[in-house]
């Protein structure tokens, strides 16, 4: 179970970087480190059972990045 969750988190981190990474993302707004920190905050603010690692969650990470 933990291995599966770990790979989902890694996938989600890569997914967010594809959109928001300052060097190669679609919307160049944050560094890799900033994205990783925003994802950590997102996990702390949300019930893990409700996280689906898709676009709605990615947008919540963007909102954290924009604060």
Residue pairs with C-beta under 8 A, 6 or more apart in sequence:
8 53
9 39
9 53
11 53
12 39
12 53
12 57
12 58
13 35
13 36
13 39
15 53
15 58
16 35
16 38
16 39
16 58
16 61
17 24
17 25
17 32
17 35
18 24
18 25
18 26
19 25
19 26
19 27
19 58
19 62
20 26
20 27
20 28
20 29
20 30
20 35
20 61
20 62
20 65
21 28
21 30
21 31
21 32
21 35
22 28
22 29
22 30
22 31
27 62
29 62
29 65
29 66
30 38
30 65
34 65
35 61
35 65
38 61
38 64
38 65
39 61
41 64
42 51
42 57
42 60
42 61
42 64
43 51
46 60
51 57
